């Protein structure tokens, strides 16, 4: 699995959309979904398409609330300071790829 650039909190970026991954460090499901994200981006060489931002719901509950995240894992696409997509509890990399299709090469 290739390394994906990460940040702890979303930072405004005009260059590329942010893929915001809300997770819990205590959840095995979140760890699996993180692997699914890496697979989906690697499959078509889309690592540079998004800025991947990991947000722990335990450390940043106010941010999770702002994004209306009720369960983890949740993946959000933020583009131009607007929430464009939310994927709640994806079941695999194919589902993630399908949902992210408008942004993938």
GURO-868065 format. One record per residue (C-alpha): residue in one letter; x, y, z; residue number from 0. Coordinates in nm, 3 decimals. Layout:
! GURO-868065
SITE   residuo         u         v         w   num
SITE         a         X         Y         Z   NUM
...
//
This chain:
! GURO-868065
SITE   residuo         u         v         w   num
SITE         x     0.000     0.000     0.000     0
SITE         x     0.145     0.333    -0.103     1
SITE         x     0.177     0.615     0.148     2
SITE         x    -0.087     0.888     0.124     3
SITE         x    -0.012     1.245     0.237     4
SITE         x    -0.208     1.330     0.550     5
SITE         x    -0.300     1.622     0.768     6
SITE         x    -0.472     1.635     1.104     7
SITE         x    -0.725     1.909     1.024     8
SITE         x    -0.876     2.046     0.705     9
SITE         x    -0.695     2.347     0.569    10
SITE         x    -0.845     2.560     0.296    11
SITE         x    -0.695     2.462    -0.036    12
SITE         x    -0.787     2.603    -0.375    13
SITE         x    -0.572     2.353    -0.562    14
SITE         x    -0.752     2.022    -0.516    15
SITE         x    -1.052     1.886    -0.330    16
SITE         x    -1.008     1.746     0.019    17
SITE         x    -1.101     1.391     0.106    18
SITE         x    -1.187     1.421     0.476    19
SITE         x    -1.181     1.087     0.657    20
SITE         x    -1.362     1.091     0.993    21
SITE         x    -1.247     0.798     1.205    22
SITE         x    -1.212     0.659     1.554    23
SITE         x    -0.879     0.515     1.664    24
SITE         x    -1.072     0.246     1.852    25
SITE         x    -1.255     0.117     1.545    26
SITE         x    -1.126    -0.176     1.341    27
SITE         x    -1.380    -0.088     1.072    28
SITE         x    -1.219     0.257     1.036    29
SITE         x    -0.878     0.097     0.985    30
SITE         x    -1.023    -0.128     0.713    31
SITE         x    -1.191     0.166     0.537    32
SITE         x    -0.863     0.358     0.544    33
SITE         x    -0.714     0.068     0.349    34
SITE         x    -1.010     0.078     0.107    35
SITE         x    -0.945     0.448     0.046    36
SITE         x    -0.579     0.380    -0.032    37
SITE         x    -0.677     0.098    -0.270    38
SITE         x    -0.937     0.309    -0.450    39
SITE         x    -0.691     0.593    -0.503    40
SITE         x    -0.404     0.364    -0.598    41
SITE         x    -0.602     0.159    -0.849    42
SITE         x    -0.613     0.441    -1.104    43
SITE         x    -0.317     0.639    -0.973    44
SITE         x    -0.530     0.911    -0.812    45
SITE         x    -0.314     0.980    -0.507    46
SITE         x    -0.267     1.341    -0.617    47
SITE         x    -0.634     1.400    -0.696    48
SITE         x    -0.727     1.471    -0.333    49
SITE         x    -0.567     1.612    -0.026    50
SITE         x    -0.637     1.338     0.231    51
SITE         x    -0.730     1.478     0.571    52
SITE         x    -0.775     1.243     0.868    53
SITE         x    -1.000     1.369     1.149    54
SITE         x    -1.036     1.180     1.476    55
SITE         x    -1.389     1.224     1.608    56
SITE         x    -1.257     1.187     1.964    57
SITE         x    -1.004     1.468     1.920    58
SITE         x    -1.224     1.698     1.711    59
SITE         x    -1.591     1.637     1.797    60
SITE         x    -1.689     1.992     1.697    61
SITE         x    -1.563     1.932     1.343    62
SITE         x    -1.753     1.603     1.321    63
SITE         x    -2.065     1.787     1.436    64
SITE         x    -2.011     2.061     1.177    65
SITE         x    -1.998     1.794     0.903    66
SITE         x    -2.301     1.612     1.054    67
SITE         x    -2.098     1.295     1.109    68
SITE         x    -2.312     1.059     1.319    69
SITE         x    -2.114     0.742     1.263    70
SITE         x    -1.763     0.646     1.167    71
SITE         x    -1.609     0.583     0.929    72
SITE         x    -1.740     0.867     0.715    73
SITE         x    -1.566     1.008     0.410    74
SITE         x    -1.646     1.360     0.289    75
SITE         x    -1.536     1.541    -0.024    76
SITE         x    -1.489     1.914     0.027    77
SITE         x    -1.437     2.123    -0.282    78
SITE         x    -1.431     2.501    -0.292    79
SITE         x    -1.522     2.523     0.078    80
SITE         x    -1.840     2.324     0.010    81
SITE         x    -1.933     1.973     0.114    82
SITE         x    -1.987     1.789    -0.214    83
SITE         x    -2.026     1.428    -0.096    84
SITE         x    -2.056     1.218     0.219    85
SITE         x    -2.001     0.844     0.222    86
SITE         x    -2.115     0.684     0.548    87
SITE         x    -1.967     0.344     0.641    88
SITE         x    -1.850     0.235     0.295    89
SITE         x    -1.835    -0.141     0.247    90
SITE         x    -1.539    -0.165     0.014    91
SITE         x    -1.302     0.006    -0.225    92
SITE         x    -1.537    -0.046    -0.522    93
SITE         x    -1.812     0.150    -0.345    94
SITE         x    -1.565     0.429    -0.266    95
SITE         x    -1.443     0.435    -0.628    96
SITE         x    -1.800     0.449    -0.756    97
SITE         x    -1.889     0.741    -0.527    98
SITE         x    -1.567     0.931    -0.609    99
SITE         x    -1.602     0.869    -0.984   100
SITE         x    -1.661     1.239    -1.073   101
SITE         x    -1.316     1.327    -0.934   102
SITE         x    -1.114     1.021    -1.040   103
SITE         x    -0.919     0.984    -1.364   104
//
